[in-house]
């Protein structure tokens, strides 16, 4: 099931080297996901990037989730 939030993401080969961005901006989805992974809150991101809306951040998370269903990232495995 595809999220309607994904409509907030655009990919244009002429903008930001074709990296997925929040529509109407040059803010990479990966940048927002990196911020979230480094424990920034949605509120902190919105404070630093006032042109964004909460739905834009959620769209980045939805994009990351969709990509993880289609691809995988090779991470090292450590037995517990």
C-alpha positions in Angstrom: 0.0 0.0 0.0 1.5 3.3 -1.1 1.2 6.3 1.3 -0.4 9.5 -0.1 2.4 11.2 1.8 4.7 10.1 -1.0 3.2 12.7 -3.2 5.2 15.2 -1.1 8.4 13.7 -2.5 9.8 14.5 -5.9 12.7 13.2 -8.0 14.0 15.3 -10.8 17.2 14.5 -12.6 17.9 18.2 -13.0 17.5 19.0 -9.3 19.9 17.9 -6.6 21.5 15.3 -8.9 18.2 13.4 -9.0 18.1 12.7 -5.3 14.7 12.4 -3.7 13.7 15.8 -2.3 10.7 17.3 -0.5 8.6 18.6 -3.3 9.2 22.3 -4.0 12.5 22.3 -2.1 16.1 21.2 -2.5 16.0 19.4 0.9 17.0 15.8 0.4 14.9 13.0 2.0 18.1 11.4 3.2 19.1 14.6 5.1 15.8 14.6 7.0 16.2 10.8 7.7 19.8 11.5 8.9 18.4 14.2 11.3 15.8 11.8 12.6 18.4 9.0 13.0 20.6 11.4 15.0 17.7 11.9 17.4 16.5 15.3 16.2 12.8 15.7 16.9 10.3 16.6 14.2 9.9 19.9 16.1 13.6 20.6 16.0 13.7 19.9 12.2 10.8 22.2 11.6 12.4 24.9 13.7 15.6 24.7 11.6 13.6 24.4 8.3 10.5 26.6 8.7 9.5 26.1 5.1 8.7 22.5 5.9 5.5 21.0 7.4 5.1 18.0 9.7 3.7 16.1 6.8 7.0 16.6 4.9 8.9 14.9 7.6 6.3 12.1 7.7 6.7 11.8 3.9 10.4 11.3 4.3 9.8 8.5 6.8 7.2 7.0 4.5 9.7 7.1 1.6 12.4 5.5 3.7 9.9 2.7 4.7 8.9 2.2 1.1 12.5 2.0 0.0 13.3 -0.6 2.8 10.6 -2.8 1.4 12.1 -2.7 -2.0 15.9 -2.8 -1.2 18.1 -3.6 1.7 21.1 -2.1 3.3 24.0 -4.5 4.0 24.7 -4.1 7.7 27.1 -6.1 9.8 25.6 -8.9 11.9 26.8 -9.4 15.4 25.6 -12.4 17.3 24.2 -11.5 20.8 
